[in-house]
Amino acid sequence: MKITQIAEKINLNQVMDISVDVHKDTLHFFFASDGREYTNNFLQRGQSSM
């Protein structure tokens, strides 16, 4: 069996890092886009957002 591996280039202009801090009852998230920072909190388990 011959295995060929092809390297893929990643366009970092289309990559976004999102941080999520998961707690028992809430999710806290953060991301940055176009020089602006966004953050929010959400309740888990079908509860409405904060």
mmJSON file of the N, C-alpha and C atoms, coordinates in Angstrom:
{"data_MODEL":{"atom_site":{
"group_PDB":["ATOM","ATOM","ATOM","ATOM","ATOM","ATOM","ATOM","ATOM","ATOM","ATOM","ATOM","ATOM","ATOM","ATOM","ATOM","ATOM","ATOM","ATOM","ATOM","ATOM","ATOM","ATOM","ATOM","ATOM","ATOM","ATOM","ATOM","ATOM","ATOM","ATOM","ATOM","ATOM","ATOM","ATOM","ATOM","ATOM","ATOM","ATOM","ATOM","ATOM","ATOM","ATOM","ATOM","ATOM","ATOM","ATOM","ATOM","ATOM","ATOM","ATOM","ATOM","ATOM","ATOM","ATOM","ATOM","ATOM","ATOM","ATOM","ATOM","ATOM","ATOM","ATOM","ATOM","ATOM","ATOM","ATOM","ATOM","ATOM","ATOM","ATOM","ATOM","ATOM","ATOM","ATOM","ATOM","ATOM","ATOM","ATOM","ATOM","ATOM","ATOM","ATOM","ATOM","ATOM","ATOM","ATOM","ATOM","ATOM","ATOM","ATOM","ATOM","ATOM","ATOM","ATOM","ATOM","ATOM","ATOM","ATOM","ATOM","ATOM","ATOM","ATOM","ATOM","ATOM","ATOM","ATOM","ATOM","ATOM","ATOM","ATOM","ATOM","ATOM","ATOM","ATOM","ATOM","ATOM","ATOM","ATOM","ATOM","ATOM","ATOM","ATOM","ATOM","ATOM","ATOM","ATOM","ATOM","ATOM","ATOM","ATOM","ATOM","ATOM","ATOM","ATOM","ATOM","ATOM","ATOM","ATOM","ATOM","ATOM","ATOM","ATOM","ATOM","ATOM","ATOM","ATOM","ATOM","ATOM","ATOM","ATOM"],
"id":[1,2,3,4,5,6,7,8,9,10,11,12,13,14,15,16,17,18,19,20,21,22,23,24,25,26,27,28,29,30,31,32,33,34,35,36,37,38,39,40,41,42,43,44,45,46,47,48,49,50,51,52,53,54,55,56,57,58,59,60,61,62,63,64,65,66,67,68,69,70,71,72,73,74,75,76,77,78,79,80,81,82,83,84,85,86,87,88,89,90,91,92,93,94,95,96,97,98,99,100,101,102,103,104,105,106,107,108,109,110,111,112,113,114,115,116,117,118,119,120,121,122,123,124,125,126,127,128,129,130,131,132,133,134,135,136,137,138,139,140,141,142,143,144,145,146,147,148,149,150],
"type_symbol":["N","C","C","N","C","C","N","C","C","N","C","C","N","C","C","N","C","C","N","C","C","N","C","C","N","C","C","N","C","C","N","C","C","N","C","C","N","C","C","N","C","C","N","C","C","N","C","C","N","C","C","N","C","C","N","C","C","N","C","C","N","C","C","N","C","C","N","C","C","N","C","C","N","C","C","N","C","C","N","C","C","N","C","C","N","C","C","N","C","C","N","C","C","N","C","C","N","C","C","N","C","C","N","C","C","N","C","C","N","C","C","N","C","C","N","C","C","N","C","C","N","C","C","N","C","C","N","C","C","N","C","C","N","C","C","N","C","C","N","C","C","N","C","C","N","C","C","N","C","C"],
"label_atom_id":["N","CA","C","N","CA","C","N","CA","C","N","CA","C","N","CA","C","N","CA","C","N","CA","C","N","CA","C","N","CA","C","N","CA","C","N","CA","C","N","CA","C","N","CA","C","N","CA","C","N","CA","C","N","CA","C","N","CA","C","N","CA","C","N","CA","C","N","CA","C","N","CA","C","N","CA","C","N","CA","C","N","CA","C","N","CA","C","N","CA","C","N","CA","C","N","CA","C","N","CA","C","N","CA","C","N","CA","C","N","CA","C","N","CA","C","N","CA","C","N","CA","C","N","CA","C","N","CA","C","N","CA","C","N","CA","C","N","CA","C","N","CA","C","N","CA","C","N","CA","C","N","CA","C","N","CA","C","N","CA","C","N","CA","C","N","CA","C","N","CA","C","N","CA","C"],
"label_alt_id":[null,null,null,null,null,null,null,null,null,null,null,null,null,null,null,null,null,null,null,null,null,null,null,null,null,null,null,null,null,null,null,null,null,null,null,null,null,null,null,null,null,null,null,null,null,null,null,null,null,null,null,null,null,null,null,null,null,null,null,null,null,null,null,null,null,null,null,null,null,null,null,null,null,null,null,null,null,null,null,null,null,null,null,null,null,null,null,null,null,null,null,null,null,null,null,null,null,null,null,null,null,null,null,null,null,null,null,null,null,null,null,null,null,null,null,null,null,null,null,null,null,null,null,null,null,null,null,null,null,null,null,null,null,null,null,null,null,null,null,null,null,null,null,null,null,null,null,null,null,null],
"label_comp_id":["MET","MET","MET","LYS","LYS","LYS","ILE","ILE","ILE","THR","THR","THR","GLN","GLN","GLN","ILE","ILE","ILE","ALA","ALA","ALA","GLU","GLU","GLU","LYS","LYS","LYS","ILE","ILE","ILE","ASN","ASN","ASN","LEU","LEU","LEU","ASN","ASN","ASN","GLN","GLN","GLN","VAL","VAL","VAL","MET","MET","MET","ASP","ASP","ASP","ILE","ILE","ILE","SER","SER","SER","VAL","VAL","VAL","ASP","ASP","ASP","VAL","VAL","VAL","HIS","HIS","HIS","LYS","LYS","LYS","ASP","ASP","ASP","THR","THR","THR","LEU","LEU","LEU","HIS","HIS","HIS","PHE","PHE","PHE","PHE","PHE","PHE","PHE","PHE","PHE","ALA","ALA","ALA","SER","SER","SER","ASP","ASP","ASP","GLY","GLY","GLY","ARG","ARG","ARG","GLU","GLU","GLU","TYR","TYR","TYR","THR","THR","THR","ASN","ASN","ASN","ASN","ASN","ASN","PHE","PHE","PHE","LEU","LEU","LEU","GLN","GLN","GLN","ARG","ARG","ARG","GLY","GLY","GLY","GLN","GLN","GLN","SER","SER","SER","SER","SER","SER","MET","MET","MET"],
"label_asym_id":["A","A","A","A","A","A","A","A","A","A","A","A","A","A","A","A","A","A","A","A","A","A","A","A","A","A","A","A","A","A","A","A","A","A","A","A","A","A","A","A","A","A","A","A","A","A","A","A","A","A","A","A","A","A","A","A","A","A","A","A","A","A","A","A","A","A","A","A","A","A","A","A","A","A","A","A","A","A","A","A","A","A","A","A","A","A","A","A","A","A","A","A","A","A","A","A","A","A","A","A","A","A","A","A","A","A","A","A","A","A","A","A","A","A","A","A","A","A","A","A","A","A","A","A","A","A","A","A","A","A","A","A","A","A","A","A","A","A","A","A","A","A","A","A","A","A","A","A","A","A"],
"label_entity_id":["1","1","1","1","1","1","1","1","1","1","1","1","1","1","1","1","1","1","1","1","1","1","1","1","1","1","1","1","1","1","1","1","1","1","1","1","1","1","1","1","1","1","1","1","1","1","1","1","1","1","1","1","1","1","1","1","1","1","1","1","1","1","1","1","1","1","1","1","1","1","1","1","1","1","1","1","1","1","1","1","1","1","1","1","1","1","1","1","1","1","1","1","1","1","1","1","1","1","1","1","1","1","1","1","1","1","1","1","1","1","1","1","1","1","1","1","1","1","1","1","1","1","1","1","1","1","1","1","1","1","1","1","1","1","1","1","1","1","1","1","1","1","1","1","1","1","1","1","1","1"],
"label_seq_id":[1,1,1,2,2,2,3,3,3,4,4,4,5,5,5,6,6,6,7,7,7,8,8,8,9,9,9,10,10,10,11,11,11,12,12,12,13,13,13,14,14,14,15,15,15,16,16,16,17,17,17,18,18,18,19,19,19,20,20,20,21,21,21,22,22,22,23,23,23,24,24,24,25,25,25,26,26,26,27,27,27,28,28,28,29,29,29,30,30,30,31,31,31,32,32,32,33,33,33,34,34,34,35,35,35,36,36,36,37,37,37,38,38,38,39,39,39,40,40,40,41,41,41,42,42,42,43,43,43,44,44,44,45,45,45,46,46,46,47,47,47,48,48,48,49,49,49,50,50,50],
"pdbx_PDB_ins_code":[null,null,null,null,null,null,null,null,null,null,null,null,null,null,null,null,null,null,null,null,null,null,null,null,null,null,null,null,null,null,null,null,null,null,null,null,null,null,null,null,null,null,null,null,null,null,null,null,null,null,null,null,null,null,null,null,null,null,null,null,null,null,null,null,null,null,null,null,null,null,null,null,null,null,null,null,null,null,null,null,null,null,null,null,null,null,null,null,null,null,null,null,null,null,null,null,null,null,null,null,null,null,null,null,null,null,null,null,null,null,null,null,null,null,null,null,null,null,null,null,null,null,null,null,null,null,null,null,null,null,null,null,null,null,null,null,null,null,null,null,null,null,null,null,null,null,null,null,null,null],
"Cartn_x":[0.85,0.0,0.902,0.605,1.366,0.525,1.091,0.408,1.06,0.254,0.751,0.135,0.964,0.487,0.693,-0.369,-0.301,-0.492,0.452,0.353,-0.671,-1.504,-2.502,-2.09,-2.226,-1.958,-3.218,-3.046,-4.17,-4.202,-5.332,-5.514,-5.921,-4.972,-5.236,-6.2,-6.505,-7.497,-8.906,-9.073,-10.383,-10.47,-9.552,-9.524,-9.92,-10.776,-11.179,-11.043,-10.338,-10.23,-11.357,-12.06,-13.145,-12.854,-12.864,-12.642,-13.985,-14.221,-15.453,-15.08,-15.558,-15.358,-16.673,-16.648,-17.87,-17.98,-19.08,-19.383,-20.642,-21.011,-22.186,-23.446,-23.672,-24.91,-24.726,-23.481,-23.273,-22.142,-22.194,-21.118,-20.647,-19.346,-18.764,-17.89,-18.119,-17.3,-16.674,-15.573,-14.804,-14.208,-14.232,-13.488,-13.194,-12.215,-11.848,-11.985,-12.506,-12.673,-12.534,-11.732,-11.51,-11.123,-10.289,-9.808,-10.783,-11.956,-12.942,-13.051,-13.307,-13.454,-14.917,-15.349,-16.729,-16.737,-17.654,-17.797,-19.266,-19.684,-21.063,-21.162,-22.261,-22.534,-23.898,-24.015,-25.283,-25.555,-26.803,-27.205,-27.365,-27.028,-27.171,-28.508,-28.726,-29.864,-31.209,-31.309,-32.589,-33.06,-32.22,-32.598,-32.329,-33.026,-32.803,-31.463,-30.914,-29.599,-29.659,-28.482,-28.359,-28.442],
"Cartn_y":[-1.162,0.0,1.233,2.177,3.417,4.538,5.242,6.354,7.649,8.551,9.852,10.923,11.793,12.875,14.198,14.997,16.298,17.379,18.3,19.398,20.412,20.871,21.882,23.21,24.271,25.601,26.116,26.749,27.294,28.801,29.315,30.75,31.314,31.926,32.416,33.593,34.182,35.252,34.714,33.407,32.798,31.928,32.123,31.346,32.254,31.754,32.533,31.643,32.137,31.445,31.909,30.96,31.259,30.521,31.26,30.659,30.504,29.297,29.037,28.448,29.081,28.606,27.96,26.645,25.898,25.667,26.143,25.929,25.083,24.732,23.883,24.509,25.794,26.438,27.479,27.882,28.952,28.632,29.265,29.251,30.692,30.915,32.243,32.153,33.031,32.947,34.287,34.208,35.382,35.123,36.146,36.085,37.507,37.623,38.923,38.838,39.915,39.961,41.407,41.614,42.953,43.977,43.577,44.495,44.747,44.122,44.294,43.0,43.125,41.962,41.775,40.522,40.188,39.173,39.359,38.426,38.369,37.227,37.074,35.851,35.753,34.611,34.039,32.728,32.062,31.04,30.926,29.882,28.583,27.476,26.164,25.532,24.379,23.528,24.17,24.773,25.294,26.556,27.179,28.433,29.573,30.693,31.842,32.49,33.255,33.88,35.018,35.368,36.441,37.795],
"Cartn_z":[0.0,0.0,0.0,-0.891,-0.976,-0.367,0.593,1.251,0.802,0.297,-0.146,0.737,1.237,2.1,1.384,1.311,0.656,1.721,1.8,2.762,2.273,3.173,2.832,3.446,2.676,3.194,3.869,5.001,5.743,5.543,5.123,4.968,6.324,7.031,8.379,8.405,7.253,7.21,7.42,7.303,7.46,8.712,9.657,10.898,12.051,12.939,14.107,15.347,16.346,17.623,18.53,19.106,20.038,21.334,22.44,23.758,24.456,25.005,25.742,27.092,28.146,29.512,29.941,30.147,30.43,31.936,32.506,33.913,34.01,35.199,35.398,34.807,35.051,34.612,33.518,33.23,32.251,31.279,30.118,29.136,28.984,29.08,28.892,27.639,26.646,25.445,25.103,24.34,23.943,22.568,21.703,20.45,19.979,19.112,18.541,17.025,16.421,14.973,14.505,13.493,12.929,13.986,14.941,15.97,17.107,17.073,18.146,18.941,20.234,21.109,21.484,21.502,21.828,22.966,23.901,25.007,25.412,25.923,26.368,27.259,27.97,28.834,28.469,28.523,28.256,29.349,29.733,30.656,29.88,30.493,29.879,30.259,29.729,30.074,29.748,28.562,28.094,28.758,29.587,30.235,29.262,29.436,28.566,28.865,27.891,28.077,29.059,29.619,30.605,29.953],
"occupancy":[1.0,1.0,1.0,1.0,1.0,1.0,1.0,1.0,1.0,1.0,1.0,1.0,1.0,1.0,1.0,1.0,1.0,1.0,1.0,1.0,1.0,1.0,1.0,1.0,1.0,1.0,1.0,1.0,1.0,1.0,1.0,1.0,1.0,1.0,1.0,1.0,1.0,1.0,1.0,1.0,1.0,1.0,1.0,1.0,1.0,1.0,1.0,1.0,1.0,1.0,1.0,1.0,1.0,1.0,1.0,1.0,1.0,1.0,1.0,1.0,1.0,1.0,1.0,1.0,1.0,1.0,1.0,1.0,1.0,1.0,1.0,1.0,1.0,1.0,1.0,1.0,1.0,1.0,1.0,1.0,1.0,1.0,1.0,1.0,1.0,1.0,1.0,1.0,1.0,1.0,1.0,1.0,1.0,1.0,1.0,1.0,1.0,1.0,1.0,1.0,1.0,1.0,1.0,1.0,1.0,1.0,1.0,1.0,1.0,1.0,1.0,1.0,1.0,1.0,1.0,1.0,1.0,1.0,1.0,1.0,1.0,1.0,1.0,1.0,1.0,1.0,1.0,1.0,1.0,1.0,1.0,1.0,1.0,1.0,1.0,1.0,1.0,1.0,1.0,1.0,1.0,1.0,1.0,1.0,1.0,1.0,1.0,1.0,1.0,1.0],
"B_iso_or_equiv":[0.0,0.0,0.0,0.0,0.0,0.0,0.0,0.0,0.0,0.0,0.0,0.0,0.0,0.0,0.0,0.0,0.0,0.0,0.0,0.0,0.0,0.0,0.0,0.0,0.0,0.0,0.0,0.0,0.0,0.0,0.0,0.0,0.0,0.0,0.0,0.0,0.0,0.0,0.0,0.0,0.0,0.0,0.0,0.0,0.0,0.0,0.0,0.0,0.0,0.0,0.0,0.0,0.0,0.0,0.0,0.0,0.0,0.0,0.0,0.0,0.0,0.0,0.0,0.0,0.0,0.0,0.0,0.0,0.0,0.0,0.0,0.0,0.0,0.0,0.0,0.0,0.0,0.0,0.0,0.0,0.0,0.0,0.0,0.0,0.0,0.0,0.0,0.0,0.0,0.0,0.0,0.0,0.0,0.0,0.0,0.0,0.0,0.0,0.0,0.0,0.0,0.0,0.0,0.0,0.0,0.0,0.0,0.0,0.0,0.0,0.0,0.0,0.0,0.0,0.0,0.0,0.0,0.0,0.0,0.0,0.0,0.0,0.0,0.0,0.0,0.0,0.0,0.0,0.0,0.0,0.0,0.0,0.0,0.0,0.0,0.0,0.0,0.0,0.0,0.0,0.0,0.0,0.0,0.0,0.0,0.0,0.0,0.0,0.0,0.0],
"pdbx_formal_charge":[null,null,null,null,null,null,null,null,null,null,null,null,null,null,null,null,null,null,null,null,null,null,null,null,null,null,null,null,null,null,null,null,null,null,null,null,null,null,null,null,null,null,null,null,null,null,null,null,null,null,null,null,null,null,null,null,null,null,null,null,null,null,null,null,null,null,null,null,null,null,null,null,null,null,null,null,null,null,null,null,null,null,null,null,null,null,null,null,null,null,null,null,null,null,null,null,null,null,null,null,null,null,null,null,null,null,null,null,null,null,null,null,null,null,null,null,null,null,null,null,null,null,null,null,null,null,null,null,null,null,null,null,null,null,null,null,null,null,null,null,null,null,null,null,null,null,null,null,null,null],
"auth_seq_id":[1,1,1,2,2,2,3,3,3,4,4,4,5,5,5,6,6,6,7,7,7,8,8,8,9,9,9,10,10,10,11,11,11,12,12,12,13,13,13,14,14,14,15,15,15,16,16,16,17,17,17,18,18,18,19,19,19,20,20,20,21,21,21,22,22,22,23,23,23,24,24,24,25,25,25,26,26,26,27,27,27,28,28,28,29,29,29,30,30,30,31,31,31,32,32,32,33,33,33,34,34,34,35,35,35,36,36,36,37,37,37,38,38,38,39,39,39,40,40,40,41,41,41,42,42,42,43,43,43,44,44,44,45,45,45,46,46,46,47,47,47,48,48,48,49,49,49,50,50,50],
"auth_comp_id":["MET","MET","MET","LYS","LYS","LYS","ILE","ILE","ILE","THR","THR","THR","GLN","GLN","GLN","ILE","ILE","ILE","ALA","ALA","ALA","GLU","GLU","GLU","LYS","LYS","LYS","ILE","ILE","ILE","ASN","ASN","ASN","LEU","LEU","LEU","ASN","ASN","ASN","GLN","GLN","GLN","VAL","VAL","VAL","MET","MET","MET","ASP","ASP","ASP","ILE","ILE","ILE","SER","SER","SER","VAL","VAL","VAL","ASP","ASP","ASP","VAL","VAL","VAL","HIS","HIS","HIS","LYS","LYS","LYS","ASP","ASP","ASP","THR","THR","THR","LEU","LEU","LEU","HIS","HIS","HIS","PHE","PHE","PHE","PHE","PHE","PHE","PHE","PHE","PHE","ALA","ALA","ALA","SER","SER","SER","ASP","ASP","ASP","GLY","GLY","GLY","ARG","ARG","ARG","GLU","GLU","GLU","TYR","TYR","TYR","THR","THR","THR","ASN","ASN","ASN","ASN","ASN","ASN","PHE","PHE","PHE","LEU","LEU","LEU","GLN","GLN","GLN","ARG","ARG","ARG","GLY","GLY","GLY","GLN","GLN","GLN","SER","SER","SER","SER","SER","SER","MET","MET","MET"],
"auth_asym_id":["A","A","A","A","A","A","A","A","A","A","A","A","A","A","A","A","A","A","A","A","A","A","A","A","A","A","A","A","A","A","A","A","A","A","A","A","A","A","A","A","A","A","A","A","A","A","A","A","A","A","A","A","A","A","A","A","A","A","A","A","A","A","A","A","A","A","A","A","A","A","A","A","A","A","A","A","A","A","A","A","A","A","A","A","A","A","A","A","A","A","A","A","A","A","A","A","A","A","A","A","A","A","A","A","A","A","A","A","A","A","A","A","A","A","A","A","A","A","A","A","A","A","A","A","A","A","A","A","A","A","A","A","A","A","A","A","A","A","A","A","A","A","A","A","A","A","A","A","A","A"],
"auth_atom_id":["N","CA","C","N","CA","C","N","CA","C","N","CA","C","N","CA","C","N","CA","C","N","CA","C","N","CA","C","N","CA","C","N","CA","C","N","CA","C","N","CA","C","N","CA","C","N","CA","C","N","CA","C","N","CA","C","N","CA","C","N","CA","C","N","CA","C","N","CA","C","N","CA","C","N","CA","C","N","CA","C","N","CA","C","N","CA","C","N","CA","C","N","CA","C","N","CA","C","N","CA","C","N","CA","C","N","CA","C","N","CA","C","N","CA","C","N","CA","C","N","CA","C","N","CA","C","N","CA","C","N","CA","C","N","CA","C","N","CA","C","N","CA","C","N","CA","C","N","CA","C","N","CA","C","N","CA","C","N","CA","C","N","CA","C","N","CA","C","N","CA","C","N","CA","C"],
"pdbx_PDB_model_num":[1,1,1,1,1,1,1,1,1,1,1,1,1,1,1,1,1,1,1,1,1,1,1,1,1,1,1,1,1,1,1,1,1,1,1,1,1,1,1,1,1,1,1,1,1,1,1,1,1,1,1,1,1,1,1,1,1,1,1,1,1,1,1,1,1,1,1,1,1,1,1,1,1,1,1,1,1,1,1,1,1,1,1,1,1,1,1,1,1,1,1,1,1,1,1,1,1,1,1,1,1,1,1,1,1,1,1,1,1,1,1,1,1,1,1,1,1,1,1,1,1,1,1,1,1,1,1,1,1,1,1,1,1,1,1,1,1,1,1,1,1,1,1,1,1,1,1,1,1,1]
}}}
